[in-house]
Amino acid sequence: MPDGNVNTKARQIIEKVRNEYGHTFEEMAEICGVATGSIQRWYSTGRAKADKIAPLEELVENNRLPTEKIAENLIEIYWHIKRPYLLPYSELRAMSGRERLSQSLILEIEEYLYERGFALIIDQDDEGRCVYIIIRKKWITRKARQADRKTLKEYYCKKVEDEFEEAEEW
């Protein structure tokens, strides 16, 4: 059972700091107030004391964009492309600076977009991977046909007729 005071993602944190900031082991050691050998050990074992690696973790976690900024970026991309577009889950996750996208975060993005005249549609691509479609709300409502009482009545009557035909075939 892992110790609550041990960060088991040390290797990923160190790699992220190295890739995003170009820091060496020596520079990371200085940031954390530890010896260079400690950083090397953390990297090789993938484990570090949580309080010691916290400065590096905070450095990379500050890349997490607030919900509003993610939604604003999605809107800017829309205006750049000038049409509805499809965004894979992995791209939205990378844009947000998160390891995973929670349902509550997606809902917040969806609400922010909706308030600004956009819709976020969650779908799957041909391989079954999650994708997001960003579209203007007016595109949806312009093409949509209202389901009035007459239309619904026709649908239900047809459904009942089909059920009777199926029953007669038995």
N, C-alpha and C positions, 0 to 999 in steps of 0.2 A: 504494500500500500504506500503510495507516494507521500512524502512529508509535505505538509502544507506550506512550509517555509522554503521549498525548493521549486525553482522554475525549471520545468522540463522542456522548455522551448528555447533554451539558451542558444543552440546552434542556429536556429532560424532567425533569432533576434540579431545575432552577430552578423550573419550573412546579409540580413536586410540593412543593417547599419553600414556594412562594407559596400554593398551595392548602391545604396541610395545616397550615402554621404562620402564614400571613398575613404573612411577612416581606417587606419591601420590598427593592429592589435595594441600597439603602444599608445595610440591616441585614445582608444576605447578604455584602456587601463587607467589612463589619466582621468577620463570622464567619470569612471566608477570609483576611483580612489583605491585601486588594487594594483598588484604587480602584473606585468605583462604575462607572466606564466599562468596566472589565474584565468585570464581571458583565453589563453591557448587551451587550458584544461577544460574550461566551460565549452569551448568549441568542440573539442574531441569527445567529451562525454555527453554533451547535449544537456547538461544539468548545471545549475548555478544557484547560489543562495538568492532567494527572491529580493531581499533588501539590497544586495550588492549589485545585481544586474538591473535594478529598477531604473537608473538613469538612462540606460540604453533602450530599455523597453518604452520609456516615456518619449524618447527621441523619435522612435519609429511609430508609436501610436498617435503622435500628434499629426500624422498624415491622414487620420480619419476625418473625412469631410462631414460637416453638419448636413442634416437632411435637406435644408433649404438650398445649400450650395450644390448638392448632388442634383436636385430638381432643376435648379437654374442652369447647370451645365447641360442637362438633357434638353432643355428648351433652346439653349444656344446652339446645340448640335442640330436640332430641328431647323432652326433658322438658317444655319449654314448649308444644310442639305436641301432645304426648302421643300420637304415632303416627309410623309410618315416614314419611320425607319425601324429596323429590327436591331436589337442590342442583345447579344448573348449574356447569360448570367455572369460568366467569367469576366466580361468587360465591365459590367455594372459593378461587380464586386471590386475589381481593380480600381475603378474610378472612385469608388467610395472610400478606399483605403482600409477595407475590412477583410477579414479572413472568411467570413460568411455573412449573408444578408438575412437578417431576422424578418419574420413576417410583419412585426410591428414597424420596422424600418421601411419595408416595401409599402405598407399602408400609409405611413407618413408621407413618403414620396408621392404616392398616388393622390393623396388629398391635396398636397401642395400644387401638383400639376393641375389637378381639376379646378382649383381656385383660380388658376391662370389660363383656363381655356384649353387644357390638354387632357388627354386620357392615357393611362398606362394599362396596356392589355397584356396579361400574362398568358403565354402560349408555350408550345413545344415545337422544336424543329423536327426534321425528318428522322433524326437519331434519338429523339425522345428527350433531348436536353432542354432545359428551361431557357426561354427567350422572352424579351420584353419588347412590345411594340409601342412606340411613342407616336401619338396621332393627335391632331387638333379635334376637339369635341365636335366642332361644327361639321367636320367631315363625316362623322358617325351619324349625327342627327339629320344631315342633309340627304343621305342615302337611305336612311331607315324609313320604313313604312309603319304608320301607327296601327296597332292592333285594336281596332274599334269593336264595338259589340257585334256588328254584322260579320266581320272577319272571324271573330272568335266563335260565333254561332255556326258559321259554315264549317269551321275546323271541327268542332265537337260533333256536328251532325255527320260529317264524313267519317269521323272516328267510330261513331256508333254503327254506321252502315257497314264499315269494314269489319267490325266485331261480329255483326250478325252474319255476314257472308262467311267469315271464318267458322262460325258455329254451324252453319248449314253444311259446310264441306265435311264436317266430322260426321 
